[in-house]
Amino acid sequence: MFDLIISKRGGRSRWEWRVCDLSSGKVVMAGGERSRSAARYEGARALFLLLLSSHRAAVAVRGPRG
């Protein structure tokens, strides 16, 4: 299970996003943007790509028919 965290960092409107693994608490992906909306977009995009790649890896291991 993963979680997206967005927080304000530094001085003039610097926003940081992190995708964390909930079971271990480790940061899987991270980045920073100038606006909150951009940080939310990039964080959601990173989370989606992470979930997509893990799904593809699971299908490749099991095979296309399960």
C-alpha positions in Angstrom: 0.0 0.0 0.0 1.3 3.5 -0.9 0.5 7.0 0.3 1.1 10.4 -1.4 2.2 13.2 0.9 2.4 16.8 -0.1 4.1 19.4 2.1 5.3 23.0 1.9 9.1 23.4 2.1 11.4 26.3 2.2 10.6 29.9 1.6 8.8 31.1 -1.5 6.1 28.6 -2.5 8.2 25.4 -2.7 6.1 22.2 -2.5 7.5 18.7 -2.0 5.7 15.5 -2.8 6.6 12.0 -1.6 5.2 8.5 -2.3 5.8 6.3 0.7 5.4 2.6 1.4 2.9 2.4 4.3 4.2 -0.9 5.7 7.8 0.2 6.0 7.5 4.0 6.0 10.2 4.4 3.4 10.1 7.0 0.6 9.8 5.3 -2.8 9.7 8.4 -5.0 10.0 12.1 -4.2 10.2 15.5 -6.0 9.5 19.2 -5.7 7.5 21.7 -7.6 6.8 25.5 -7.4 3.0 25.2 -7.0 0.8 22.9 -4.9 -1.3 21.9 -7.8 1.8 20.9 -9.8 3.2 18.9 -6.8 -0.2 17.1 -6.5 -0.2 16.3 -10.2 3.4 15.0 -10.3 2.9 13.0 -7.1 -0.3 11.4 -8.4 1.4 10.7 -11.7 4.4 9.0 -9.9 2.0 7.0 -7.8 0.0 5.9 -10.9 3.2 4.9 -12.8 4.4 2.9 -9.7 1.1 1.0 -9.4 1.1 0.4 -13.2 4.6 -1.0 -13.2 3.9 -3.3 -10.2 0.7 -4.6 -11.9 2.7 -5.3 -15.1 5.4 -7.1 -13.1 2.7 -9.3 -11.4 1.1 -10.2 -14.7 4.5 -11.0 -16.3 5.3 -13.4 -13.4 1.8 -15.1 -13.4 1.3 -15.1 -17.1 -1.4 -13.4 -19.1 -4.1 -16.0 -18.1 -3.4 -16.0 -14.3 
